[in-house]
Amino acid sequence: MFTNQKIVKFLIFFFCFSIFSSIAQTNEDVPLNNIAINEIPKPISSLIFEDFSGNEINLNNYHGKLVIINFWATWCAPCRREMPSLDRLYQDKNFKNLQAFAVNVEQPNKLKTKKFFTDLNIQTLEIFFDHNLNFVKEFKIRGVPTTILINKKSEEFARIIGEVNFQDKKFLKWLSKYD
């Protein structure tokens, strides 16, 4: 009987250890507390949006790239705080296949958006608009900032809800696996 109690205790310990170690292992893979990683990446349909000059951009033309789509607005304080770190990420030469789109979700106002970028000293990012709200509808965006991460197969593999420091070392290491 004493042996059976030891075996039962050992099995309970082993069971708990395996659960907790798998939870800890999962948390190591998540680089940010506000990122949602898709277990199964979602295919992205062809989406059309506009660059600053009004030229149409088709998301399908970026197949084979790691694509970051950051949705923002000029009135959004968290957007203002995170935009410089996204600009530095886009300048990072360690990423060979990165394409970043900073998509303003407001009605296009070139003066206001240009001032936003100038005030923040944004060097590399360009301004894009979603004036027909194609992105907002496709990705079911509920607020800004929201960042969608798309792999080289044109699938959404993760999204970040809210503000993020795109220079976070853990995030950069994790993201580099998709480059």
C-alpha atoms as an extended CHARMM CRD file, in Angstrom:
* protein
*
       179  EXT
         1         1  MET       CA              0.0000000000        0.0000000000        0.0000000000  PROA      1               0.0000000000
         2         2  PHE       CA              2.8550000000        2.3680000000        0.8600000000  PROA      2               0.0000000000
         3         3  THR       CA              4.3750000000        1.7120000000       -2.5830000000  PROA      3               0.0000000000
         4         4  ASN       CA              1.0720000000        2.5100000000       -4.2790000000  PROA      4               0.0000000000
         5         5  GLN       CA              0.9360000000        5.8890000000       -2.5080000000  PROA      5               0.0000000000
         6         6  LYS       CA              4.4560000000        6.6770000000       -3.7200000000  PROA      6               0.0000000000
         7         7  ILE       CA              3.5030000000        5.7400000000       -7.2610000000  PROA      7               0.0000000000
         8         8  VAL       CA              0.3500000000        7.8690000000       -7.1220000000  PROA      8               0.0000000000
         9         9  LYS       CA              2.3040000000       10.8430000000       -5.7410000000  PROA      9               0.0000000000
        10        10  PHE       CA              4.9590000000       10.3900000000       -8.4080000000  PROA      10              0.0000000000
        11        11  LEU       CA              2.3210000000       10.2400000000      -11.1640000000  PROA      11              0.0000000000
        12        12  ILE       CA              0.6210000000       13.3920000000       -9.8320000000  PROA      12              0.0000000000
        13        13  PHE       CA              3.9920000000       15.1640000000       -9.6580000000  PROA      13              0.0000000000
        14        14  PHE       CA              4.9020000000       13.9920000000      -13.1610000000  PROA      14              0.0000000000
        15        15  PHE       CA              1.5220000000       15.0830000000      -14.5460000000  PROA      15              0.0000000000
        16        16  CYS       CA              1.7760000000       18.5540000000      -12.9630000000  PROA      16              0.0000000000
        17        17  PHE       CA              5.3930000000       18.9520000000      -14.0500000000  PROA      17              0.0000000000
        18        18  SER       CA              4.5590000000       18.1050000000      -17.6550000000  PROA      18              0.0000000000
        19        19  ILE       CA              1.6520000000       20.5850000000      -17.7080000000  PROA      19              0.0000000000
        20        20  PHE       CA              3.6400000000       23.4310000000      -16.1330000000  PROA      20              0.0000000000
        21        21  SER       CA              6.6940000000       22.8510000000      -18.3000000000  PROA      21              0.0000000000
        22        22  SER       CA              4.5500000000       22.9190000000      -21.4520000000  PROA      22              0.0000000000
        23        23  ILE       CA              2.9030000000       26.1610000000      -20.3010000000  PROA      23              0.0000000000
        24        24  ALA       CA              6.3090000000       27.7020000000      -19.6020000000  PROA      24              0.0000000000
        25        25  GLN       CA              7.5560000000       26.5220000000      -22.9860000000  PROA      25              0.0000000000
        26        26  THR       CA              4.5760000000       28.1240000000      -24.7290000000  PROA      26              0.0000000000
        27        27  ASN       CA              5.1840000000       31.4480000000      -22.9750000000  PROA      27              0.0000000000
        28        28  GLU       CA              8.8000000000       31.4900000000      -24.1470000000  PROA      28              0.0000000000
        29        29  ASP       CA              7.5810000000       31.4770000000      -27.7510000000  PROA      29              0.0000000000
        30        30  VAL       CA              5.3520000000       34.5210000000      -27.2540000000  PROA      30              0.0000000000
        31        31  PRO       CA              7.5130000000       37.6360000000      -27.5650000000  PROA      31              0.0000000000
        32        32  LEU       CA              4.9410000000       40.1950000000      -26.3440000000  PROA      32              0.0000000000
        33        33  ASN       CA              2.0090000000       40.1170000000      -23.9550000000  PROA      33              0.0000000000
        34        34  ASN       CA             -0.3290000000       41.7700000000      -26.5030000000  PROA      34              0.0000000000
        35        35  ILE       CA              0.4150000000       39.5320000000      -29.4790000000  PROA      35              0.0000000000
        36        36  ALA       CA             -2.0080000000       36.8900000000      -30.7480000000  PROA      36              0.0000000000
        37        37  ILE       CA             -0.2530000000       34.1420000000      -32.6910000000  PROA      37              0.0000000000
        38        38  ASN       CA             -2.4030000000       32.0930000000      -35.0470000000  PROA      38              0.0000000000
        39        39  GLU       CA             -1.9190000000       28.3550000000      -34.5930000000  PROA      39              0.0000000000
        40        40  ILE       CA             -2.9450000000       28.0010000000      -38.2310000000  PROA      40              0.0000000000
        41        41  PRO       CA             -1.9860000000       31.0320000000      -40.3520000000  PROA      41              0.0000000000
        42        42  LYS       CA             -4.9310000000       32.6310000000      -42.1890000000  PROA      42              0.0000000000
        43        43  PRO       CA             -4.6430000000       33.1700000000      -45.9690000000  PROA      43              0.0000000000
        44        44  ILE       CA             -4.9440000000       36.8210000000      -47.0130000000  PROA      44              0.0000000000
        45        45  SER       CA             -7.0970000000       37.7790000000      -49.9720000000  PROA      45              0.0000000000
        46        46  SER       CA             -6.0090000000       40.3360000000      -52.5240000000  PROA      46              0.0000000000
        47        47  LEU       CA             -6.3650000000       43.7650000000      -50.9520000000  PROA      47              0.0000000000
        48        48  ILE       CA             -6.0130000000       47.1250000000      -52.6390000000  PROA      48              0.0000000000
        49        49  PHE       CA             -4.9760000000       50.2630000000      -50.7680000000  PROA      49              0.0000000000
        50        50  GLU       CA             -3.3130000000       53.5550000000      -51.6910000000  PROA      50              0.0000000000
        51        51  ASP       CA              0.0940000000       55.1070000000      -51.2440000000  PROA      51              0.0000000000
        52        52  PHE       CA              0.5440000000       58.7860000000      -50.3890000000  PROA      52              0.0000000000
        53        53  SER       CA              0.2700000000       59.7930000000      -54.0710000000  PROA      53              0.0000000000
        54        54  GLY       CA             -2.9870000000       57.8900000000      -54.5970000000  PROA      54              0.0000000000
        55        55  ASN       CA             -1.4150000000       54.9660000000      -56.4910000000  PROA      55              0.0000000000
        56        56  GLU       CA             -3.0490000000       51.6090000000      -55.9080000000  PROA      56              0.0000000000
        57        57  ILE       CA             -1.0330000000       49.0100000000      -54.0380000000  PROA      57              0.0000000000
        58        58  ASN       CA             -2.0000000000       45.3280000000      -54.2110000000  PROA      58              0.0000000000
        59        59  LEU       CA             -1.0010000000       43.2620000000      -51.2020000000  PROA      59              0.0000000000
        60        60  ASN       CA             -0.6350000000       40.1920000000      -53.4630000000  PROA      60              0.0000000000
        61        61  ASN       CA              2.4520000000       41.8160000000      -55.0050000000  PROA      61              0.0000000000
        62        62  TYR       CA              4.3220000000       41.1880000000      -51.7390000000  PROA      62              0.0000000000
        63        63  HSD       CA              4.1120000000       37.3840000000      -51.7280000000  PROA      63              0.0000000000
        64        64  GLY       CA              7.5170000000       36.0830000000      -50.5620000000  PROA      64              0.0000000000
        65        65  LYS       CA              8.0000000000       38.9920000000      -48.1480000000  PROA      65              0.0000000000
        66        66  LEU       CA              7.5440000000       39.3000000000      -44.4070000000  PROA      66              0.0000000000
        67        67  VAL       CA              4.8560000000       41.9980000000      -44.3100000000  PROA      67              0.0000000000
        68        68  ILE       CA              3.9960000000       44.2040000000      -41.3620000000  PROA      68              0.0000000000
        69        69  ILE       CA              0.8350000000       46.2720000000      -41.6820000000  PROA      69              0.0000000000
        70        70  ASN       CA              0.4860000000       48.8410000000      -38.9250000000  PROA      70              0.0000000000
        71        71  PHE       CA             -2.8950000000       50.5730000000      -38.6180000000  PROA      71              0.0000000000
        72        72  TRP       CA             -2.7050000000       53.9890000000      -37.0030000000  PROA      72              0.0000000000
        73        73  ALA       CA             -4.3400000000       57.4120000000      -36.7650000000  PROA      73              0.0000000000
        74        74  THR       CA             -2.9730000000       60.9160000000      -36.1880000000  PROA      74              0.0000000000
        75        75  TRP       CA             -5.1000000000       61.4010000000      -33.0460000000  PROA      75              0.0000000000
        76        76  CYS       CA             -3.8150000000       58.1530000000      -31.4720000000  PROA      76              0.0000000000
        77        77  ALA       CA             -1.2390000000       58.7190000000      -28.6750000000  PROA      77              0.0000000000
        78        78  PRO       CA             -0.0490000000       55.0590000000      -28.5800000000  PROA      78              0.0000000000
        79        79  CYS       CA              0.4250000000       55.2350000000      -32.3830000000  PROA      79              0.0000000000
        80        80  ARG       CA              2.5950000000       58.3130000000      -31.9000000000  PROA      80              0.0000000000
        81        81  ARG       CA              4.7300000000       56.5070000000      -29.3160000000  PROA      81              0.0000000000
        82        82  GLU       CA              5.2640000000       53.3110000000      -31.3410000000  PROA      82              0.0000000000
        83        83  MET       CA              5.7860000000       54.7510000000      -34.8510000000  PROA      83              0.0000000000
        84        84  PRO       CA              9.4820000000       55.6830000000      -34.3810000000  PROA      84              0.0000000000
        85        85  SER       CA             10.3260000000       52.1140000000      -33.2880000000  PROA      85              0.0000000000
        86        86  LEU       CA              8.5030000000       50.7310000000      -36.3550000000  PROA      86              0.0000000000
        87        87  ASP       CA             10.5300000000       53.1070000000      -38.5280000000  PROA      87              0.0000000000
        88        88  ARG       CA             13.7690000000       51.8110000000      -36.9610000000  PROA      88              0.0000000000
        89        89  LEU       CA             12.6330000000       48.2030000000      -37.5000000000  PROA      89              0.0000000000
        90        90  TYR       CA             12.0130000000       48.9510000000      -41.1680000000  PROA      90              0.0000000000
        91        91  GLN       CA             15.5570000000       50.3410000000      -41.4190000000  PROA      91              0.0000000000
        92        92  ASP       CA             17.0620000000       47.2380000000      -39.7480000000  PROA      92              0.0000000000
        93        93  LYS       CA             19.4570000000       45.6440000000      -42.2630000000  PROA      93              0.0000000000
        94        94  ASN       CA             19.2010000000       42.2880000000      -40.4400000000  PROA      94              0.0000000000
        95        95  PHE       CA             15.7960000000       41.8630000000      -42.0870000000  PROA      95              0.0000000000
        96        96  LYS       CA             16.2680000000       41.0460000000      -45.7750000000  PROA      96              0.0000000000
        97        97  ASN       CA             12.6270000000       40.4050000000      -46.7780000000  PROA      97              0.0000000000
        98        98  LEU       CA             10.7270000000       42.9140000000      -44.6540000000  PROA      98              0.0000000000
        99        99  GLN       CA              8.0270000000       45.1680000000      -46.0880000000  PROA      99              0.0000000000
       100       100  ALA       CA              6.2340000000       47.5430000000      -43.7150000000  PROA      100             0.0000000000
       101       101  PHE       CA              3.0680000000       49.4760000000      -44.4390000000  PROA      101             0.0000000000
       102       102  ALA       CA              1.9640000000       52.2500000000      -42.0780000000  PROA      102             0.0000000000
       103       103  VAL       CA             -1.7180000000       52.5040000000      -42.9820000000  PROA      103             0.0000000000
       104       104  ASN       CA             -3.6450000000       55.5310000000      -41.7840000000  PROA      104             0.0000000000
       105       105  VAL       CA             -7.2630000000       54.5220000000      -41.1620000000  PROA      105             0.0000000000
       106       106  GLU       CA             -8.6530000000       58.0630000000      -41.1630000000  PROA      106             0.0000000000
       107       107  GLN       CA            -10.1050000000       59.7550000000      -44.2230000000  PROA      107             0.0000000000
       108       108  PRO       CA             -7.0300000000       60.7100000000      -46.2710000000  PROA      108             0.0000000000
       109       109  ASN       CA             -5.6240000000       64.0440000000      -45.1340000000  PROA      109             0.0000000000
       110       110  LYS       CA             -2.1640000000       64.4410000000      -46.6380000000  PROA      110             0.0000000000
       111       111  LEU       CA             -1.1640000000       67.5550000000      -44.6860000000  PROA      111             0.0000000000
       112       112  LYS       CA             -2.1340000000       66.0900000000      -41.3170000000  PROA      112             0.0000000000
       113       113  THR       CA             -0.4810000000       62.7080000000      -41.9240000000  PROA      113             0.0000000000
       114       114  LYS       CA              2.6870000000       64.2510000000      -43.3580000000  PROA      114             0.0000000000
       115       115  LYS       CA              2.9510000000       66.5200000000      -40.2950000000  PROA      115             0.0000000000
       116       116  PHE       CA              2.5320000000       63.4710000000      -38.0340000000  PROA      116             0.0000000000
       117       117  PHE       CA              5.4980000000       61.7410000000      -39.7350000000  PROA      117             0.0000000000
       118       118  THR       CA              7.5960000000       64.9310000000      -39.8400000000  PROA      118             0.0000000000
       119       119  ASP       CA              7.0100000000       65.6730000000      -36.1460000000  PROA      119             0.0000000000
       120       120  LEU       CA              8.1890000000       62.1500000000      -35.2750000000  PROA      120             0.0000000000
       121       121  ASN       CA             11.1770000000       62.3340000000      -37.6460000000  PROA      121             0.0000000000
       122       122  ILE       CA             10.0680000000       59.2100000000      -39.5290000000  PROA      122             0.0000000000
       123       123  GLN       CA             12.8280000000       58.4910000000      -42.0610000000  PROA      123             0.0000000000
       124       124  THR       CA             11.9200000000       55.3340000000      -43.9800000000  PROA      124             0.0000000000
       125       125  LEU       CA              8.2600000000       54.4480000000      -43.5570000000  PROA      125             0.0000000000
       126       126  GLU       CA              5.8460000000       55.6930000000      -46.1640000000  PROA      126             0.0000000000
       127       127  ILE       CA              2.2620000000       56.7520000000      -45.5750000000  PROA      127             0.0000000000
       128       128  PHE       CA             -0.5420000000       54.5770000000      -46.9170000000  PROA      128             0.0000000000
       129       129  PHE       CA             -4.2920000000       55.0380000000      -46.7790000000  PROA      129             0.0000000000
       130       130  ASP       CA             -7.1990000000       52.6010000000      -46.5420000000  PROA      130             0.0000000000
       131       131  HSD       CA             -9.7880000000       55.0420000000      -47.7490000000  PROA      131             0.0000000000
       132       132  ASN       CA            -12.3350000000       52.3420000000      -48.7290000000  PROA      132             0.0000000000
       133       133  LEU       CA            -11.6610000000       50.5570000000      -45.4260000000  PROA      133             0.0000000000
       134       134  ASN       CA            -10.7640000000       47.3290000000      -47.2620000000  PROA      134             0.0000000000
       135       135  PHE       CA             -8.1910000000       46.4270000000      -44.6110000000  PROA      135             0.0000000000
       136       136  VAL       CA            -10.4310000000       47.3280000000      -41.7060000000  PROA      136             0.0000000000
       137       137  LYS       CA            -13.1400000000       45.0400000000      -43.0920000000  PROA      137             0.0000000000
       138       138  GLU       CA            -10.8090000000       42.1660000000      -44.0750000000  PROA      138             0.0000000000
       139       139  PHE       CA             -8.8560000000       42.1180000000      -40.8160000000  PROA      139             0.0000000000
       140       140  LYS       CA            -11.7800000000       43.1760000000      -38.6000000000  PROA      140             0.0000000000
       141       141  ILE       CA             -9.7250000000       45.9600000000      -37.0320000000  PROA      141             0.0000000000
       142       142  ARG       CA            -11.3840000000       47.1950000000      -33.8340000000  PROA      142             0.0000000000
       143       143  GLY       CA             -8.9510000000       49.8750000000      -32.7620000000  PROA      143             0.0000000000
       144       144  VAL       CA             -5.5900000000       51.4700000000      -33.3420000000  PROA      144             0.0000000000
       145       145  PRO       CA             -2.8040000000       50.7680000000      -33.1690000000  PROA      145             0.0000000000
       146       146  THR       CA             -3.1720000000       47.2560000000      -34.5260000000  PROA      146             0.0000000000
       147       147  THR       CA             -0.3680000000       45.4910000000      -36.3710000000  PROA      147             0.0000000000
       148       148  ILE       CA             -0.8890000000       42.5220000000      -38.6810000000  PROA      148             0.0000000000
       149       149  LEU       CA              2.0500000000       40.1870000000      -39.4010000000  PROA      149             0.0000000000
       150       150  ILE       CA              1.9640000000       38.3080000000      -42.7090000000  PROA      150             0.0000000000
       151       151  ASN       CA              4.3740000000       35.5260000000      -43.6220000000  PROA      151             0.0000000000
       152       152  LYS       CA              6.0320000000       34.8700000000      -46.9920000000  PROA      152             0.0000000000
       153       153  LYS       CA              3.0740000000       32.6880000000      -48.0450000000  PROA      153             0.0000000000
       154       154  SER       CA              0.7260000000       35.6950000000      -47.6800000000  PROA      154             0.0000000000
       155       155  GLU       CA             -0.8650000000       34.3630000000      -44.5110000000  PROA      155             0.0000000000
       156       156  GLU       CA             -1.6110000000       36.2810000000      -41.3320000000  PROA      156             0.0000000000
       157       157  PHE       CA              0.3950000000       34.4720000000      -38.6690000000  PROA      157             0.0000000000
       158       158  ALA       CA              0.0260000000       36.9820000000      -35.8340000000  PROA      158             0.0000000000
       159       159  ARG       CA             -1.4070000000       40.3360000000      -34.8120000000  PROA      159             0.0000000000
       160       160  ILE       CA             -0.4890000000       42.8400000000      -32.1690000000  PROA      160             0.0000000000
       161       161  ILE       CA             -3.3460000000       44.6430000000      -30.4670000000  PROA      161             0.0000000000
       162       162  GLY       CA             -2.2560000000       47.9710000000      -29.0450000000  PROA      162             0.0000000000
       163       163  GLU       CA              1.0720000000       49.6800000000      -28.6530000000  PROA      163             0.0000000000
       164       164  VAL       CA              4.3580000000       47.8210000000      -29.0820000000  PROA      164             0.0000000000
       165       165  ASN       CA              8.0470000000       48.6120000000      -29.0170000000  PROA      165             0.0000000000
       166       166  PHE       CA              9.2100000000       47.1870000000      -32.3430000000  PROA      166             0.0000000000
       167       167  GLN       CA             12.7870000000       47.3290000000      -30.9940000000  PROA      167             0.0000000000
       168       168  ASP       CA             12.1180000000       44.8540000000      -28.1760000000  PROA      168             0.0000000000
       169       169  LYS       CA             14.9770000000       42.3130000000      -28.3850000000  PROA      169             0.0000000000
       170       170  LYS       CA             12.7580000000       39.2990000000      -27.6990000000  PROA      170             0.0000000000
       171       171  PHE       CA             10.3160000000       40.4360000000      -30.3950000000  PROA      171             0.0000000000
       172       172  LEU       CA             13.1100000000       41.0400000000      -32.9330000000  PROA      172             0.0000000000
       173       173  LYS       CA             14.5820000000       37.5880000000      -32.3240000000  PROA      173             0.0000000000
       174       174  TRP       CA             11.1680000000       35.9790000000      -32.7340000000  PROA      174             0.0000000000
       175       175  LEU       CA             10.3120000000       37.9990000000      -35.8540000000  PROA      175             0.0000000000
       176       176  SER       CA             13.6250000000       37.1780000000      -37.5320000000  PROA      176             0.0000000000
       177       177  LYS       CA             12.4690000000       33.5200000000      -37.8100000000  PROA      177             0.0000000000
       178       178  TYR       CA              9.8940000000       34.6900000000      -40.3800000000  PROA      178             0.0000000000
       179       179  ASP       CA             12.2950000000       36.7720000000      -42.4750000000  PROA      179             0.0000000000
